[in-house]
């Protein structure tokens, strides 16, 4: 068994466990190391939005794929836990992008459908699964559907029905879990879990969302935080700068994490 195979199997088992998998999103080596050294950390996820912002790019595949994968590879090399990467919509070729991601040590990924036609989205999932198989890695695909987040002004019931239909199709095509980003209350989450499956739904923690424990009780497999973690860090940095322009004193509680 290769190290990548072992990491992929570990990551998959964390998604299937009764406890919700909490992954804190990171965007560079120092943020990855700071989180990986915590005993609670079982796996890491990169935030594509945050990595793009680090290099001055807007989110949405504006960052060159080579640059994105270089940073992801540096993160993987810096930690001992499995890493799942945010690969946007696959940068035009989901199978090849995942093959290259595996090449830098990634064993799982989020890939979004952007509400493309279902047949095209299913084909992308199949290409990703096939790429993992070709590399000998049981790749952990957290297939993202934007049915709720980008469903426009459609009624919520229609968005949830679309998310469920897409989610089932992605699971049938080989995805491990289905990521449904958006602000989900208990009722919406319950409907998604009932429609897609117990321990098959992945959510995002955003301001106003349920707690991780509440999502766990509803049968959710995974919670991640996307660009929110970087926003918290940048908020702390900006607030510190405001204080430094005033008192000019670094707090004594600061830890040397770099």
C-alpha positions in Angstrom: 0.0 0.0 0.0 1.4 3.4 -1.0 1.4 6.3 1.4 -1.1 8.1 -0.9 -3.4 5.1 -0.8 -3.2 5.0 3.0 -3.9 8.7 3.3 -6.8 8.4 0.9 -8.3 5.5 2.9 -7.8 7.5 6.1 -9.6 10.5 4.6 -12.5 8.3 3.4 -12.9 6.7 6.8 -13.1 10.1 8.4 -16.0 11.0 6.1 -17.9 7.7 7.0 -17.3 7.9 10.7 -20.2 8.7 13.1 -18.5 11.9 14.1 -18.7 14.8 11.8 -15.3 15.5 10.1 -14.3 19.1 10.9 -11.7 20.4 8.4 -10.2 23.8 8.9 -9.4 25.4 5.6 -5.8 26.6 5.1 -4.1 28.6 2.3 -0.4 28.4 2.7 2.3 26.5 4.5 2.3 28.5 7.7 -1.4 28.3 8.1 -1.4 24.6 7.4 1.3 24.0 10.0 -0.4 26.1 12.6 -3.6 23.9 12.3 -1.9 20.6 11.7 0.0 20.8 15.0 -3.3 20.8 16.9 -4.2 17.3 18.3 -7.8 17.7 17.1 -6.7 17.9 13.4 -7.3 14.7 11.5 -7.2 16.2 8.0 -6.8 19.5 6.2 -8.6 21.2 3.3 -7.3 24.0 1.2 -9.5 27.0 0.3 -9.2 27.9 -3.3 -10.6 31.3 -2.8 -8.0 32.0 -0.1 -5.1 30.7 -2.1 -6.2 32.8 -5.1 -6.5 35.9 -2.8 -3.0 35.2 -1.4 -1.6 35.7 -4.9 -3.8 38.6 -5.8 -6.3 36.8 -8.0 -10.1 36.8 -7.8 -11.8 33.5 -7.0 -13.1 31.3 -9.8 -10.1 29.8 -11.6 -8.5 33.1 -12.3 -5.3 31.9 -10.6 -3.1 29.8 -12.9 -3.5 26.1 -12.2 0.3 25.6 -11.9 0.5 28.3 -9.2 -2.5 26.8 -7.3 -1.0 23.3 -7.4 2.4 24.5 -6.4 0.9 26.0 -3.2 -1.2 22.9 -2.6 1.9 20.7 -3.0 3.8 22.8 -0.5 1.0 22.4 2.0 0.9 18.7 1.5 4.6 18.4 2.0 4.5 20.4 5.2 2.0 18.2 7.1 1.4 14.6 8.0 -2.4 14.5 7.7 -4.4 13.8 4.6 -5.1 16.9 2.5 -8.2 17.6 0.4 -7.9 20.4 -2.2 -10.4 22.9 -3.5 -10.0 22.5 -7.2 -12.8 24.9 -8.2 -14.6 23.4 -11.3 -11.6 21.4 -12.4 -9.9 24.1 -14.5 -11.3 22.9 -17.8 -10.3 19.3 -17.4 -11.3 17.8 -14.1 -9.7 14.4 -14.7 -6.3 15.8 -15.7 -6.4 18.4 -12.9 -7.1 15.7 -10.3 -4.3 13.5 -11.8 -1.9 16.5 -11.3 -3.2 17.1 -7.8 -2.5 13.5 -6.9 1.0 14.1 -8.3 1.6 16.6 -5.5 0.2 14.4 -2.8 -3.5 15.4 -2.7 -5.9 12.5 -1.8 -9.3 14.3 -2.0 -10.9 17.3 -3.5 -13.9 19.6 -3.8 -14.9 20.1 -7.4 -18.0 22.2 -8.1 -20.7 21.8 -10.7 -21.5 25.5 -11.2 -25.0 24.3 -12.2 -23.8 23.0 -15.5 -26.1 20.4 -17.2 -26.4 17.3 -15.1 -24.9 15.0 -17.7 -21.8 17.2 -18.0 -21.4 17.3 -14.2 -21.8 13.6 -13.9 -19.2 13.1 -16.6 -16.8 15.3 -14.6 -17.3 13.2 -11.5 -16.6 10.0 -13.5 -13.5 11.5 -15.0 -12.2 12.4 -11.5 -12.9 8.9 -10.1 -11.2 7.4 -13.2 -8.2 9.6 -12.7 -7.8 8.4 -9.1 -8.2 4.8 -10.1 -5.6 5.2 -12.9 -3.1 6.5 -10.3 -4.0 3.8 -7.8 -5.5 6.2 -5.3 -9.1 5.8 -4.0 -9.6 9.5 -4.4 -12.0 11.1 -2.0 -14.3 13.4 -4.0 -16.5 15.8 -2.1 -18.6 16.7 -5.2 -20.0 20.2 -4.8 -23.3 21.3 -6.2 -24.2 24.9 -6.3 -28.0 24.2 -6.4 -28.6 26.1 -3.1 -25.8 28.7 -3.2 -26.3 29.8 -6.8 -29.9 28.8 -7.4 -31.0 32.4 -7.7 -34.5 33.3 -6.7 -36.0 29.9 -7.1 -38.0 28.7 -4.1 -35.9 26.8 -1.6 -37.9 23.6 -2.2 -36.8 23.6 -5.8 -33.1 24.3 -4.9 -33.1 21.4 -2.4 -34.8 19.0 -4.9 -32.1 20.0 -7.4 -29.3 19.5 -4.9 -30.7 16.0 -4.0 -31.1 14.9 -7.6 -27.6 16.1 -8.4 -26.1 14.7 -5.2 -27.6 11.2 -5.9 -26.2 11.2 -9.4 -22.7 12.2 -8.2 -22.7 9.5 -5.6 -23.8 7.0 -8.2 -20.9 8.2 -10.4 -18.4 7.5 -7.6 -18.2 10.6 -5.4 -17.6 10.0 -1.7 -19.8 12.9 -0.4 -21.9 15.7 -1.8 -21.0 19.3 -0.7 -24.0 21.6 -0.6 -22.7 25.1 0.3 -25.1 27.7 1.6 -26.7 28.8 4.8 -28.6 25.6 5.8 -31.0 25.5 8.7 -32.0 22.3 10.5 -35.0 21.6 8.2 -33.0 22.1 5.0 -30.2 20.0 6.3 -32.5 17.2 7.4 -34.1 17.1 3.9 -30.7 17.0 2.2 -29.6 14.1 4.5 -32.8 12.2 3.9 -32.6 12.7 0.2 -28.8 12.1 -0.4 -27.9 9.8 2.5 -26.7 9.6 6.1 -23.0 10.7 6.3 -23.1 11.7 2.6 -23.7 15.4 2.9 -21.0 18.0 3.4 -21.7 21.6 4.5 -20.0 24.9 5.1 -19.8 26.7 8.4 -20.7 30.4 7.8 -22.0 33.1 10.1 -25.5 32.1 11.2 -25.1 28.4 10.4 -25.8 25.6 12.8 -23.0 24.4 15.0 -20.9 21.4 14.0 -22.5 19.3 16.7 -25.9 20.2 15.4 -25.0 19.2 11.9 -23.5 16.0 13.2 -26.8 15.1 15.0 -28.6 15.6 11.7 -26.3 13.0 9.9 -23.9 15.4 8.1 -20.5 13.9 7.2 -18.3 16.9 7.0 -18.1 20.6 7.7 -15.5 23.0 6.3 -15.2 26.7 6.3 -13.9 27.9 2.9 -12.5 31.4 2.9 -14.0 32.2 6.3 -10.8 31.1 8.1 -8.6 33.5 6.1 -11.2 36.3 6.7 -10.9 35.7 10.4 -7.1 35.9 10.2 -7.2 39.0 8.1 -9.7 40.6 10.4 -7.4 39.9 13.4 -4.5 41.4 11.4 -6.4 44.5 10.5 -7.7 45.0 14.0 -4.2 44.5 15.4 -2.9 47.2 12.9 -5.6 49.6 14.2 -4.3 49.0 17.8 -0.7 49.4 16.7 -1.5 52.7 15.1 -2.8 53.6 18.6 -0.9 52.0 21.5 1.8 50.5 19.3 2.1 47.5 21.6 1.9 43.8 20.5 -0.3 41.8 23.0 1.6 39.6 25.4 -0.8 36.7 24.5 0.6 36.4 21.0 2.0 32.8 20.3 5.1 32.3 18.1 3.5 30.1 15.5 5.9 31.0 12.7 
